[in-house]
Amino acid sequence: MLNAILSLAMIAAFLLLIGAWKRWRRDGFSQQMWLMVAAALVIFANIAIWVVPDEKGNSLVTGEVK
């Protein structure tokens, strides 16, 4: 279940970036574009916190303690 949630979060972050790019192409630099980029970066950071293992090889996704 967690893998599906992380996958949906990645899709949402990429869609935010695509939406920001389209807004930039249409209106130029705007506050909404920057907010969309910031939201995507926050989502990417949260996914990295869950997925990237520490120095012992543990990650929050696997839940394994080595």
mmCIF file of the N, C-alpha and C atoms, coordinates in Angstrom:
data_MODEL
# 
_entry.id   MODEL 
# 
loop_
_atom_site.group_PDB 
_atom_site.id 
_atom_site.type_symbol 
_atom_site.label_atom_id 
_atom_site.label_alt_id 
_atom_site.label_comp_id 
_atom_site.label_asym_id 
_atom_site.label_entity_id 
_atom_site.label_seq_id 
_atom_site.pdbx_PDB_ins_code 
_atom_site.Cartn_x 
_atom_site.Cartn_y 
_atom_site.Cartn_z 
_atom_site.occupancy 
_atom_site.B_iso_or_equiv 
_atom_site.pdbx_formal_charge 
_atom_site.auth_seq_id 
_atom_site.auth_comp_id 
_atom_site.auth_asym_id 
_atom_site.auth_atom_id 
_atom_site.pdbx_PDB_model_num 
ATOM 1   N N  . MET A 1 1  ? 0.819  -1.191 0.000   1.00 0.00 ? 1  MET A N  1 
ATOM 2   C CA . MET A 1 1  ? 0.000  0.000  0.000   1.00 0.00 ? 1  MET A CA 1 
ATOM 3   C C  . MET A 1 1  ? 0.867  1.260  0.000   1.00 0.00 ? 1  MET A C  1 
ATOM 4   N N  . LEU A 1 2  ? 1.942  1.215  0.784   1.00 0.00 ? 2  LEU A N  1 
ATOM 5   C CA . LEU A 1 2  ? 2.826  2.378  0.843   1.00 0.00 ? 2  LEU A CA 1 
ATOM 6   C C  . LEU A 1 2  ? 3.487  2.633  -0.505  1.00 0.00 ? 2  LEU A C  1 
ATOM 7   N N  . ASN A 1 3  ? 3.814  1.564  -1.224  1.00 0.00 ? 3  ASN A N  1 
ATOM 8   C CA . ASN A 1 3  ? 4.416  1.744  -2.555  1.00 0.00 ? 3  ASN A CA 1 
ATOM 9   C C  . ASN A 1 3  ? 3.456  2.457  -3.505  1.00 0.00 ? 3  ASN A C  1 
ATOM 10  N N  . ALA A 1 4  ? 2.183  2.145  -3.418  1.00 0.00 ? 4  ALA A N  1 
ATOM 11  C CA . ALA A 1 4  ? 1.191  2.809  -4.267  1.00 0.00 ? 4  ALA A CA 1 
ATOM 12  C C  . ALA A 1 4  ? 1.073  4.287  -3.909  1.00 0.00 ? 4  ALA A C  1 
ATOM 13  N N  . ILE A 1 5  ? 1.104  4.586  -2.609  1.00 0.00 ? 5  ILE A N  1 
ATOM 14  C CA . ILE A 1 5  ? 1.012  5.985  -2.181  1.00 0.00 ? 5  ILE A CA 1 
ATOM 15  C C  . ILE A 1 5  ? 2.227  6.777  -2.653  1.00 0.00 ? 5  ILE A C  1 
ATOM 16  N N  . LEU A 1 6  ? 3.411  6.187  -2.530  1.00 0.00 ? 6  LEU A N  1 
ATOM 17  C CA . LEU A 1 6  ? 4.624  6.865  -2.992  1.00 0.00 ? 6  LEU A CA 1 
ATOM 18  C C  . LEU A 1 6  ? 4.601  7.053  -4.508  1.00 0.00 ? 6  LEU A C  1 
ATOM 19  N N  . SER A 1 7  ? 4.074  6.069  -5.228  1.00 0.00 ? 7  SER A N  1 
ATOM 20  C CA . SER A 1 7  ? 3.968  6.198  -6.683  1.00 0.00 ? 7  SER A CA 1 
ATOM 21  C C  . SER A 1 7  ? 3.014  7.319  -7.070  1.00 0.00 ? 7  SER A C  1 
ATOM 22  N N  . LEU A 1 8  ? 1.882  7.404  -6.386  1.00 0.00 ? 8  LEU A N  1 
ATOM 23  C CA . LEU A 1 8  ? 0.937  8.487  -6.663  1.00 0.00 ? 8  LEU A CA 1 
ATOM 24  C C  . LEU A 1 8  ? 1.535  9.842  -6.319  1.00 0.00 ? 8  LEU A C  1 
ATOM 25  N N  . ALA A 1 9  ? 2.331  9.898  -5.264  1.00 0.00 ? 9  ALA A N  1 
ATOM 26  C CA . ALA A 1 9  ? 2.989  11.157 -4.907  1.00 0.00 ? 9  ALA A CA 1 
ATOM 27  C C  . ALA A 1 9  ? 3.976  11.578 -5.990  1.00 0.00 ? 9  ALA A C  1 
ATOM 28  N N  . MET A 1 10 ? 4.714  10.632 -6.543  1.00 0.00 ? 10 MET A N  1 
ATOM 29  C CA . MET A 1 10 ? 5.649  10.955 -7.631  1.00 0.00 ? 10 MET A CA 1 
ATOM 30  C C  . MET A 1 10 ? 4.901  11.467 -8.854  1.00 0.00 ? 10 MET A C  1 
ATOM 31  N N  . ILE A 1 11 ? 3.799  10.804 -9.188  1.00 0.00 ? 11 ILE A N  1 
ATOM 32  C CA . ILE A 1 11 ? 2.998  11.245 -10.330 1.00 0.00 ? 11 ILE A CA 1 
ATOM 33  C C  . ILE A 1 11 ? 2.468  12.651 -10.091 1.00 0.00 ? 11 ILE A C  1 
ATOM 34  N N  . ALA A 1 12 ? 1.982  12.908 -8.877  1.00 0.00 ? 12 ALA A N  1 
ATOM 35  C CA . ALA A 1 12 ? 1.460  14.232 -8.550  1.00 0.00 ? 12 ALA A CA 1 
ATOM 36  C C  . ALA A 1 12 ? 2.547  15.293 -8.652  1.00 0.00 ? 12 ALA A C  1 
ATOM 37  N N  . ALA A 1 13 ? 3.744  14.983 -8.191  1.00 0.00 ? 13 ALA A N  1 
ATOM 38  C CA . ALA A 1 13 ? 4.843  15.951 -8.256  1.00 0.00 ? 13 ALA A CA 1 
ATOM 39  C C  . ALA A 1 13 ? 5.214  16.257 -9.707  1.00 0.00 ? 13 ALA A C  1 
ATOM 40  N N  . PHE A 1 14 ? 5.270  15.226 -10.545 1.00 0.00 ? 14 PHE A N  1 
ATOM 41  C CA . PHE A 1 14 ? 5.574  15.474 -11.954 1.00 0.00 ? 14 PHE A CA 1 
ATOM 42  C C  . PHE A 1 14 ? 4.459  16.261 -12.637 1.00 0.00 ? 14 PHE A C  1 
ATOM 43  N N  . LEU A 1 15 ? 3.210  15.988 -12.280 1.00 0.00 ? 15 LEU A N  1 
ATOM 44  C CA . LEU A 1 15 ? 2.103  16.763 -12.842 1.00 0.00 ? 15 LEU A CA 1 
ATOM 45  C C  . LEU A 1 15 ? 2.164  18.219 -12.394 1.00 0.00 ? 15 LEU A C  1 
ATOM 46  N N  . LEU A 1 16 ? 2.582  18.457 -11.157 1.00 0.00 ? 16 LEU A N  1 
ATOM 47  C CA . LEU A 1 16 ? 2.763  19.837 -10.703 1.00 0.00 ? 16 LEU A CA 1 
ATOM 48  C C  . LEU A 1 16 ? 3.841  20.539 -11.519 1.00 0.00 ? 16 LEU A C  1 
ATOM 49  N N  . LEU A 1 17 ? 4.927  19.844 -11.803 1.00 0.00 ? 17 LEU A N  1 
ATOM 50  C CA . LEU A 1 17 ? 5.983  20.455 -12.614 1.00 0.00 ? 17 LEU A CA 1 
ATOM 51  C C  . LEU A 1 17 ? 5.520  20.730 -14.040 1.00 0.00 ? 17 LEU A C  1 
ATOM 52  N N  . ILE A 1 18 ? 4.751  19.811 -14.597 1.00 0.00 ? 18 ILE A N  1 
ATOM 53  C CA . ILE A 1 18 ? 4.219  20.014 -15.947 1.00 0.00 ? 18 ILE A CA 1 
ATOM 54  C C  . ILE A 1 18 ? 3.260  21.199 -15.954 1.00 0.00 ? 18 ILE A C  1 
ATOM 55  N N  . GLY A 1 19 ? 2.412  21.283 -14.935 1.00 0.00 ? 19 GLY A N  1 
ATOM 56  C CA . GLY A 1 19 ? 1.488  22.414 -14.832 1.00 0.00 ? 19 GLY A CA 1 
ATOM 57  C C  . GLY A 1 19 ? 2.220  23.739 -14.671 1.00 0.00 ? 19 GLY A C  1 
ATOM 58  N N  . ALA A 1 20 ? 3.299  23.731 -13.893 1.00 0.00 ? 20 ALA A N  1 
ATOM 59  C CA . ALA A 1 20 ? 4.098  24.951 -13.720 1.00 0.00 ? 20 ALA A CA 1 
ATOM 60  C C  . ALA A 1 20 ? 4.744  25.359 -15.041 1.00 0.00 ? 20 ALA A C  1 
ATOM 61  N N  . TRP A 1 21 ? 5.224  24.381 -15.786 1.00 0.00 ? 21 TRP A N  1 
ATOM 62  C CA . TRP A 1 21 ? 5.844  24.681 -17.080 1.00 0.00 ? 21 TRP A CA 1 
ATOM 63  C C  . TRP A 1 21 ? 4.815  25.270 -18.050 1.00 0.00 ? 21 TRP A C  1 
ATOM 64  N N  . LYS A 1 22 ? 3.609  24.681 -18.063 1.00 0.00 ? 22 LYS A N  1 
ATOM 65  C CA . LYS A 1 22 ? 2.568  25.211 -18.956 1.00 0.00 ? 22 LYS A CA 1 
ATOM 66  C C  . LYS A 1 22 ? 2.161  26.619 -18.552 1.00 0.00 ? 22 LYS A C  1 
ATOM 67  N N  . ARG A 1 23 ? 2.071  26.889 -17.244 1.00 0.00 ? 23 ARG A N  1 
ATOM 68  C CA . ARG A 1 23 ? 1.723  28.241 -16.782 1.00 0.00 ? 23 ARG A CA 1 
ATOM 69  C C  . ARG A 1 23 ? 2.829  29.226 -17.154 1.00 0.00 ? 23 ARG A C  1 
ATOM 70  N N  . TRP A 1 24 ? 4.084  28.789 -17.063 1.00 0.00 ? 24 TRP A N  1 
ATOM 71  C CA . TRP A 1 24 ? 5.199  29.658 -17.445 1.00 0.00 ? 24 TRP A CA 1 
ATOM 72  C C  . TRP A 1 24 ? 5.147  29.974 -18.931 1.00 0.00 ? 24 TRP A C  1 
ATOM 73  N N  . ARG A 1 25 ? 4.818  28.965 -19.754 1.00 0.00 ? 25 ARG A N  1 
ATOM 74  C CA . ARG A 1 25 ? 4.733  29.191 -21.200 1.00 0.00 ? 25 ARG A CA 1 
ATOM 75  C C  . ARG A 1 25 ? 3.603  30.151 -21.562 1.00 0.00 ? 25 ARG A C  1 
ATOM 76  N N  . ARG A 1 26 ? 2.512  30.102 -20.787 1.00 0.00 ? 26 ARG A N  1 
ATOM 77  C CA . ARG A 1 26 ? 1.348  30.933 -21.089 1.00 0.00 ? 26 ARG A CA 1 
ATOM 78  C C  . ARG A 1 26 ? 1.477  32.342 -20.508 1.00 0.00 ? 26 ARG A C  1 
ATOM 79  N N  . ASP A 1 27 ? 1.846  32.438 -19.210 1.00 0.00 ? 27 ASP A N  1 
ATOM 80  C CA . ASP A 1 27 ? 1.804  33.721 -18.526 1.00 0.00 ? 27 ASP A CA 1 
ATOM 81  C C  . ASP A 1 27 ? 3.174  34.273 -18.152 1.00 0.00 ? 27 ASP A C  1 
ATOM 82  N N  . GLY A 1 28 ? 4.223  33.536 -18.368 1.00 0.00 ? 28 GLY A N  1 
ATOM 83  C CA . GLY A 1 28 ? 5.528  33.965 -17.881 1.00 0.00 ? 28 GLY A CA 1 
ATOM 84  C C  . GLY A 1 28 ? 5.656  33.619 -16.406 1.00 0.00 ? 28 GLY A C  1 
ATOM 85  N N  . PHE A 1 29 ? 6.587  34.258 -15.738 1.00 0.00 ? 29 PHE A N  1 
ATOM 86  C CA . PHE A 1 29 ? 6.805  33.977 -14.322 1.00 0.00 ? 29 PHE A CA 1 
ATOM 87  C C  . PHE A 1 29 ? 5.624  34.503 -13.515 1.00 0.00 ? 29 PHE A C  1 
ATOM 88  N N  . SER A 1 30 ? 5.060  33.633 -12.670 1.00 0.00 ? 30 SER A N  1 
ATOM 89  C CA . SER A 1 30 ? 3.948  34.044 -11.824 1.00 0.00 ? 30 SER A CA 1 
ATOM 90  C C  . SER A 1 30 ? 4.096  33.369 -10.461 1.00 0.00 ? 30 SER A C  1 
ATOM 91  N N  . GLN A 1 31 ? 3.354  33.873 -9.508  1.00 0.00 ? 31 GLN A N  1 
ATOM 92  C CA . GLN A 1 31 ? 3.425  33.322 -8.160  1.00 0.00 ? 31 GLN A CA 1 
ATOM 93  C C  . GLN A 1 31 ? 2.901  31.884 -8.128  1.00 0.00 ? 31 GLN A C  1 
ATOM 94  N N  . GLN A 1 32 ? 1.846  31.605 -8.880  1.00 0.00 ? 32 GLN A N  1 
ATOM 95  C CA . GLN A 1 32 ? 1.297  30.252 -8.900  1.00 0.00 ? 32 GLN A CA 1 
ATOM 96  C C  . GLN A 1 32 ? 2.292  29.259 -9.464  1.00 0.00 ? 32 GLN A C  1 
ATOM 97  N N  . MET A 1 33 ? 3.040  29.659 -10.469 1.00 0.00 ? 33 MET A N  1 
ATOM 98  C CA . MET A 1 33 ? 4.046  28.774 -11.038 1.00 0.00 ? 33 MET A CA 1 
ATOM 99  C C  . MET A 1 33 ? 5.083  28.406 -9.988  1.00 0.00 ? 33 MET A C  1 
ATOM 100 N N  . TRP A 1 34 ? 5.568  29.415 -9.248  1.00 0.00 ? 34 TRP A N  1 
ATOM 101 C CA . TRP A 1 34 ? 6.576  29.143 -8.220  1.00 0.00 ? 34 TRP A CA 1 
ATOM 102 C C  . TRP A 1 34 ? 6.019  28.294 -7.093  1.00 0.00 ? 34 TRP A C  1 
ATOM 103 N N  . LEU A 1 35 ? 4.757  28.489 -6.741  1.00 0.00 ? 35 LEU A N  1 
ATOM 104 C CA . LEU A 1 35 ? 4.145  27.667 -5.701  1.00 0.00 ? 35 LEU A CA 1 
ATOM 105 C C  . LEU A 1 35 ? 4.003  26.216 -6.146  1.00 0.00 ? 35 LEU A C  1 
ATOM 106 N N  . MET A 1 36 ? 3.708  26.007 -7.416  1.00 0.00 ? 36 MET A N  1 
ATOM 107 C CA . MET A 1 36 ? 3.618  24.647 -7.936  1.00 0.00 ? 36 MET A CA 1 
ATOM 108 C C  . MET A 1 36 ? 4.981  23.969 -7.917  1.00 0.00 ? 36 MET A C  1 
ATOM 109 N N  . VAL A 1 37 ? 6.016  24.693 -8.279  1.00 0.00 ? 37 VAL A N  1 
ATOM 110 C CA . VAL A 1 37 ? 7.371  24.150 -8.242  1.00 0.00 ? 37 VAL A CA 1 
ATOM 111 C C  . VAL A 1 37 ? 7.766  23.834 -6.799  1.00 0.00 ? 37 VAL A C  1 
ATOM 112 N N  . ALA A 1 38 ? 7.450  24.728 -5.878  1.00 0.00 ? 38 ALA A N  1 
ATOM 113 C CA . ALA A 1 38 ? 7.779  24.504 -4.469  1.00 0.00 ? 38 ALA A CA 1 
ATOM 114 C C  . ALA A 1 38 ? 7.039  23.286 -3.919  1.00 0.00 ? 38 ALA A C  1 
ATOM 115 N N  . ALA A 1 39 ? 5.772  23.136 -4.275  1.00 0.00 ? 39 ALA A N  1 
ATOM 116 C CA . ALA A 1 39 ? 5.005  21.977 -3.810  1.00 0.00 ? 39 ALA A CA 1 
ATOM 117 C C  . ALA A 1 39 ? 5.596  20.678 -4.353  1.00 0.00 ? 39 ALA A C  1 
ATOM 118 N N  . ALA A 1 40 ? 6.014  20.693 -5.612  1.00 0.00 ? 40 ALA A N  1 
ATOM 119 C CA . ALA A 1 40 ? 6.632  19.497 -6.195  1.00 0.00 ? 40 ALA A CA 1 
ATOM 120 C C  . ALA A 1 40 ? 7.942  19.166 -5.487  1.00 0.00 ? 40 ALA A C  1 
ATOM 121 N N  . LEU A 1 41 ? 8.741  20.173 -5.178  1.00 0.00 ? 41 LEU A N  1 
ATOM 122 C CA . LEU A 1 41 ? 10.004 19.931 -4.472  1.00 0.00 ? 41 LEU A CA 1 
ATOM 123 C C  . LEU A 1 41 ? 9.764  19.367 -3.072  1.00 0.00 ? 41 LEU A C  1 
ATOM 124 N N  . VAL A 1 42 ? 8.728  19.842 -2.388  1.00 0.00 ? 42 VAL A N  1 
ATOM 125 C CA . VAL A 1 42 ? 8.396  19.315 -1.065  1.00 0.00 ? 42 VAL A CA 1 
ATOM 126 C C  . VAL A 1 42 ? 7.995  17.843 -1.168  1.00 0.00 ? 42 VAL A C  1 
ATOM 127 N N  . ILE A 1 43 ? 7.206  17.511 -2.180  1.00 0.00 ? 43 ILE A N  1 
ATOM 128 C CA . ILE A 1 43 ? 6.802  16.116 -2.370  1.00 0.00 ? 43 ILE A CA 1 
ATOM 129 C C  . ILE A 1 43 ? 8.019  15.244 -2.659  1.00 0.00 ? 43 ILE A C  1 
ATOM 130 N N  . PHE A 1 44 ? 8.920  15.712 -3.537  1.00 0.00 ? 44 PHE A N  1 
ATOM 131 C CA . PHE A 1 44 ? 10.128 14.949 -3.837  1.00 0.00 ? 44 PHE A CA 1 
ATOM 132 C C  . PHE A 1 44 ? 10.980 14.755 -2.585  1.00 0.00 ? 44 PHE A C  1 
ATOM 133 N N  . ALA A 1 45 ? 11.095 15.779 -1.753  1.00 0.00 ? 45 ALA A N  1 
ATOM 134 C CA . ALA A 1 45 ? 11.876 15.667 -0.517  1.00 0.00 ? 45 ALA A CA 1 
ATOM 135 C C  . ALA A 1 45 ? 11.247 14.660 0.434   1.00 0.00 ? 45 ALA A C  1 
ATOM 136 N N  . ASN A 1 46 ? 9.925  14.666 0.549   1.00 0.00 ? 46 ASN A N  1 
ATOM 137 C CA . ASN A 1 46 ? 9.255  13.702 1.416   1.00 0.00 ? 46 ASN A CA 1 
ATOM 138 C C  . ASN A 1 46 ? 9.444  12.275 0.928   1.00 0.00 ? 46 ASN A C  1 
ATOM 139 N N  . ILE A 1 47 ? 9.393  12.078 -0.366  1.00 0.00 ? 47 ILE A N  1 
ATOM 140 C CA . ILE A 1 47 ? 9.621  10.746 -0.912  1.00 0.00 ? 47 ILE A CA 1 
ATOM 141 C C  . ILE A 1 47 ? 11.055 10.304 -0.649  1.00 0.00 ? 47 ILE A C  1 
ATOM 142 N N  . ALA A 1 48 ? 11.998 11.232 -0.800  1.00 0.00 ? 48 ALA A N  1 
ATOM 143 C CA . ALA A 1 48 ? 13.401 10.892 -0.532  1.00 0.00 ? 48 ALA A CA 1 
ATOM 144 C C  . ALA A 1 48 ? 13.600 10.506 0.925   1.00 0.00 ? 48 ALA A C  1 
ATOM 145 N N  . ILE A 1 49 ? 12.919 11.175 1.840   1.00 0.00 ? 49 ILE A N  1 
ATOM 146 C CA . ILE A 1 49 ? 13.038 10.829 3.252   1.00 0.00 ? 49 ILE A CA 1 
ATOM 147 C C  . ILE A 1 49 ? 12.568 9.406  3.493   1.00 0.00 ? 49 ILE A C  1 
ATOM 148 N N  . TRP A 1 50 ? 11.518 9.001  2.813   1.00 0.00 ? 50 TRP A N  1 
ATOM 149 C CA . TRP A 1 50 ? 10.984 7.653  3.002   1.00 0.00 ? 50 TRP A CA 1 
ATOM 150 C C  . TRP A 1 50 ? 11.807 6.577  2.306   1.00 0.00 ? 50 TRP A C  1 
ATOM 151 N N  . VAL A 1 51 ? 12.401 6.897  1.164   1.00 0.00 ? 51 VAL A N  1 
ATOM 152 C CA . VAL A 1 51 ? 12.992 5.862  0.313   1.00 0.00 ? 51 VAL A CA 1 
ATOM 153 C C  . VAL A 1 51 ? 14.503 5.716  0.485   1.00 0.00 ? 51 VAL A C  1 
ATOM 154 N N  . VAL A 1 52 ? 15.220 6.808  0.654   1.00 0.00 ? 52 VAL A N  1 
ATOM 155 C CA . VAL A 1 52 ? 16.684 6.759  0.689   1.00 0.00 ? 52 VAL A CA 1 
ATOM 156 C C  . VAL A 1 52 ? 17.140 6.097  1.990   1.00 0.00 ? 52 VAL A C  1 
ATOM 157 N N  . PRO A 1 53 ? 17.969 5.069  1.879   1.00 0.00 ? 53 PRO A N  1 
ATOM 158 C CA . PRO A 1 53 ? 18.427 4.380  3.093   1.00 0.00 ? 53 PRO A CA 1 
ATOM 159 C C  . PRO A 1 53 ? 19.492 5.184  3.844   1.00 0.00 ? 53 PRO A C  1 
ATOM 160 N N  . ASP A 1 54 ? 19.598 4.906  5.140   1.00 0.00 ? 54 ASP A N  1 
ATOM 161 C CA . ASP A 1 54 ? 20.635 5.548  5.940   1.00 0.00 ? 54 ASP A CA 1 
ATOM 162 C C  . ASP A 1 54 ? 21.937 4.762  5.819   1.00 0.00 ? 54 ASP A C  1 
ATOM 163 N N  . GLU A 1 55 ? 22.926 5.111  6.639   1.00 0.00 ? 55 GLU A N  1 
ATOM 164 C CA . GLU A 1 55 ? 24.236 4.464  6.528   1.00 0.00 ? 55 GLU A CA 1 
ATOM 165 C C  . GLU A 1 55 ? 24.187 2.980  6.897   1.00 0.00 ? 55 GLU A C  1 
ATOM 166 N N  . LYS A 1 56 ? 23.167 2.554  7.628   1.00 0.00 ? 56 LYS A N  1 
ATOM 167 C CA . LYS A 1 56 ? 23.024 1.139  7.986   1.00 0.00 ? 56 LYS A CA 1 
ATOM 168 C C  . LYS A 1 56 ? 22.218 0.363  6.953   1.00 0.00 ? 56 LYS A C  1 
ATOM 169 N N  . GLY A 1 57 ? 21.671 1.049  5.977   1.00 0.00 ? 57 GLY A N  1 
ATOM 170 C CA . GLY A 1 57 ? 20.880 0.387  4.941   1.00 0.00 ? 57 GLY A CA 1 
ATOM 171 C C  . GLY A 1 57 ? 19.410 0.320  5.276   1.00 0.00 ? 57 GLY A C  1 
ATOM 172 N N  . ASN A 1 58 ? 18.971 1.009  6.306   1.00 0.00 ? 58 ASN A N  1 
ATOM 173 C CA . ASN A 1 58 ? 17.556 1.018  6.689   1.00 0.00 ? 58 ASN A CA 1 
ATOM 174 C C  . ASN A 1 58 ? 16.831 2.170  6.012   1.00 0.00 ? 58 ASN A C  1 
ATOM 175 N N  . SER A 1 59 ? 15.622 1.919  5.599   1.00 0.00 ? 59 SER A N  1 
ATOM 176 C CA . SER A 1 59 ? 14.769 2.983  5.082   1.00 0.00 ? 59 SER A CA 1 
ATOM 177 C C  . SER A 1 59 ? 13.391 2.843  5.692   1.00 0.00 ? 59 SER A C  1 
ATOM 178 N N  . LEU A 1 60 ? 12.609 3.904  5.645   1.00 0.00 ? 60 LEU A N  1 
ATOM 179 C CA . LEU A 1 60 ? 11.277 3.851  6.232   1.00 0.00 ? 60 LEU A CA 1 
ATOM 180 C C  . LEU A 1 60 ? 10.332 2.976  5.442   1.00 0.00 ? 60 LEU A C  1 
ATOM 181 N N  . VAL A 1 61 ? 10.593 2.801  4.143   1.00 0.00 ? 61 VAL A N  1 
ATOM 182 C CA . VAL A 1 61 ? 9.725  1.986  3.309   1.00 0.00 ? 61 VAL A CA 1 
ATOM 183 C C  . VAL A 1 61 ? 9.852  0.502  3.659   1.00 0.00 ? 61 VAL A C  1 
ATOM 184 N N  . THR A 1 62 ? 11.081 0.036  3.791   1.00 0.00 ? 62 THR A N  1 
ATOM 185 C CA . THR A 1 62 ? 11.282 -1.379 4.075   1.00 0.00 ? 62 THR A CA 1 
ATOM 186 C C  . THR A 1 62 ? 10.956 -1.710 5.519   1.00 0.00 ? 62 THR A C  1 
ATOM 187 N N  . GLY A 1 63 ? 11.267 -0.801 6.434   1.00 0.00 ? 63 GLY A N  1 
ATOM 188 C CA . GLY A 1 63 ? 10.996 -1.041 7.830   1.00 0.00 ? 63 GLY A CA 1 
ATOM 189 C C  . GLY A 1 63 ? 11.884 -2.099 8.446   1.00 0.00 ? 63 GLY A C  1 
ATOM 190 N N  . GLU A 1 64 ? 12.890 -2.526 7.714   1.00 0.00 ? 64 GLU A N  1 
ATOM 191 C CA . GLU A 1 64 ? 13.793 -3.570 8.207   1.00 0.00 ? 64 GLU A CA 1 
ATOM 192 C C  . GLU A 1 64 ? 14.898 -2.951 9.033   1.00 0.00 ? 64 GLU A C  1 
ATOM 193 N N  . VAL A 1 65 ? 15.279 -3.630 10.087  1.00 0.00 ? 65 VAL A N  1 
ATOM 194 C CA . VAL A 1 65 ? 16.398 -3.207 10.907  1.00 0.00 ? 65 VAL A CA 1 
ATOM 195 C C  . VAL A 1 65 ? 17.520 -4.213 10.683  1.00 0.00 ? 65 VAL A C  1 
ATOM 196 N N  . LYS A 1 66 ? 18.644 -3.729 10.175  1.00 0.00 ? 66 LYS A N  1 
ATOM 197 C CA . LYS A 1 66 ? 19.771 -4.626 9.876   1.00 0.00 ? 66 LYS A CA 1 
ATOM 198 C C  . LYS A 1 66 ? 20.806 -4.526 10.943  1.00 0.00 ? 66 LYS A C  1 
# 
